[in-house]
Amino acid sequence: CHNPAFLNTYDMLANLDTGGTFLLTTTFTKDEIWDHLPALVQKQMIDKKIKFYIIDAVKLGLALGLGARINMIMQTAFFAISGIISKDEAIKSIKNAIKKTYGIKGDKVVQMNYGAVDGAIENIVEVKVPKKVTGHEMPPTVPADAPDFVKTVTAKMMEGHGEDIPVSQFPNDGRWPTATTQWEKRNIAVQVSQWDPEACIQCGRCSLVCPHGCIRMKVATPEALKAAGADASFKTADAVGKEFKDMQFTIQVSTSDCCGCTLCVTVCPGRKKGADGKKTEVRALSMAMNSDELKAETSKNWKTFLALPEVDEKLINIGTIKGSQFKRPLFEFSGACAGCGETPYIKLVTQMIGDRMLASNATGCSSIYSGNLPTTPYAKRADGRGPAWSNSLFEDNAEHGLGMRQAVDKLASQALELLAEAVKDGLVKKELADALVSAPQKEQGEIEAQRARVAELKAALEGKSDKVAKRLYHVADYLVKKSVWIIGGDGWAYDIGYGGVDHVLASGKNVNILVLDTEVYSNTGGQMSKSTPRAAVAQFAAGGKNAPKKNMGLIFSTFGTVYVARISIGANPQQAIKAIQEAEAYDGPSLIIAYAHCINHGINMAMGLEQQKKAVECGHWSLFRYNPALEAEGKNPMIIDSKEPTIPFAEYALNENRYRMLKLANPTMADELMALSQKDVDKAWKLLKGWAKALDVE
């Protein structure tokens, strides 16, 4: 068992034969471990006469520089105690496989994995199984306050017993409830982040970049804190900002949902001051072992945090990093990789407009972590409002999203026609109807005001038998503005679904396309796409791709009617927020291309944000916004948001194994392609500057 948390979730020993062997990675010693096992596991060990071994694979992995990668340690330990082949033969075979698999990544990686093999052998400990059961009962899969559907259907799938669910309990129309990841509480992180209020500058960057939405911030009055049950362990600080006078600021982490990626720590600019009043290198966020004591404390404080009222919309500016992070994310606790570069963008969109969002998602990483059973990360507000999500196919996602827009527009049109009839028939007051038709819906406050008017309309129609009243009642909610987002990766947008993207953007319809650009087919294992840069190694480009990256942003900016932005949350988060705001405000098609670091890049994911910065600094990912609305105002629609390149492309690229692998395997070819890549970057920058200059207003 690679994670002791699984023992409290799954029946790990159900299929183990009598006299079998069980290997567990744990931080507890052989004298401590027994009393920390569930009673079920203890009973199975006693009844089946199981041989029990433990190893602190995490401690060893950290010491070797492997971080949470313990697969090689556990594999070695397995062969060492299983007796399938001799220990010496196993070690020799594993080391040969390491050389073959990781040799192209450099000798340092090979030696670290050799160390994992040798260290595993030295750290295996046999535990004598006691004769008495002393453990705790396994906790329920989901708490008692979970919805009925979650308790009867979702929980069984979470336990791995989906085959036991009767067909009668499944949704009969294909619709599944959202906001169900909150019930998982996987507890998979070895280390989790902790907050120091004294060092915090309350900027919100940690919350912004968290891929799983498990670090959040709020401000609250002392009275609200007391009402929510905050005790001495619930950390707060005096809120910064005159709008938050006499309020307390807090950051809380759901450690049960954290994946331990450390992005929040690496992005944190807050530094603790020393005794001399000068800043130290100690950040406001740091990593700590996810002990049972810490889990209990943070779980209690997370519930307190959720019980606090949401921050008043009137007090925040949604167009800033800090303001956007006071909004509850409506995308949380997904199954994406630790440190994922894609999910922060989706999460940010849901914070800004998720309460009225319809999402069409292309097949790929984003469809798997967004819609994979048993749980769904798209969430909802306390009033039940949140994103509606659907996935059609890989190749027709853009068209599917356009269909959503057409449907929304048609239903809104029907509502307006029926509203006019209802006024004519005396079913609705003219003043209310006029307000519903003419109300502005640009700001969140205006959206909420329109919802209040729709609620008033539905209250007036409720119970009426008139045909017009009944029909209007069912489409009245479409009088509130809806935001349609078409989401997918570069494999979809640049390649397989490119024709659909072109068709939809040329339609003039008010849709927003978000491309999560990892520059490779991530979900299927790292195949080359037209977004893959020259010199990068990928499947189908083992010798390095010998063609430049497709400049999709500039292509669609030539349409003149499409809002286009290229963004990077790691390099310039404020520009990313502004682009999302402008895309939503633009009454026409929008395309946002977002740089997303990925495990397929061959990087330490904790350094993903730093790589995003370097991608911008070298000119590989120059930031810009093309806004047709500015042209209508007599202004240049092309705004370049990044500076002229300041570092060579190689300084960015050779931090990643996708480029470094070729340098090790074929240095001559690598140098040739790297030189061409630099020319690609230089040319792309000249094109961008030239296009912006050509659009200058004389």
Buried (B, 14 or more C-beta within 10 A) or exposed (E): BBBBBBBBBBBBBEEBEEEBBBBBBBBBEBEEBBEBBBEBBBBBBBEBEBBBBBBBBBBBBBEBBBBBBBBBBBBBBBBBBEEEEEBEEBBEEBBEEBEEEBEBBBEEBBBBBBBBBEBBBEBBEEBEBEEEBEBEEBEEBBEEEBBEBBBEBBBBBBBEEBEEBEEEEEEEEEEBBBBBBBBBBBBBBBBBBBBBBEBBEBBBBBBBBBBBBBBBBBBBBEEBBEEBEBEEEBBBBEBBEEEBEEBBBBBBBBBBBBBBBBBBBBBBEBBBEEEEEEEEEBBBBBBEEBEEEBBEBBBBBBEBBBBBEEBEBEBBEBBBBBBBBBBBBBBBBBBBBBBBBBBBBBBBBBBBBBBBBBBBBBBBBBBBBBBEEBBBBBBBBEEEBBBBBBBBBBBBBBBBBBBBBBBBBEBBEBBBBBBBBBBEEEBBBEEBBEBBEEBEBEEBEEBEBBBEBBEBBBEBBEEBEBEBBEBBBBBBBBBBBBBBBBBBBBBBBBBBBBEBBBEBBEBEBBBBBBBBBBBBBBBEEBBBBBBBBBBBBBEEBEEBBEEBBBBBBBBBBEBEBBBBBBBBBBBBBEBBBBBBBBBBEBEBBBBBBBBBBBBBBBBBBBBBBBBBBBBBBBBBBBBBBBBBBBBEEEBBBBBBBBEEBEEBBBEBBBBBBBBBBBBBBBEEBBBBBBEBBBEBBEEBBEEBBEBBEEBEEE
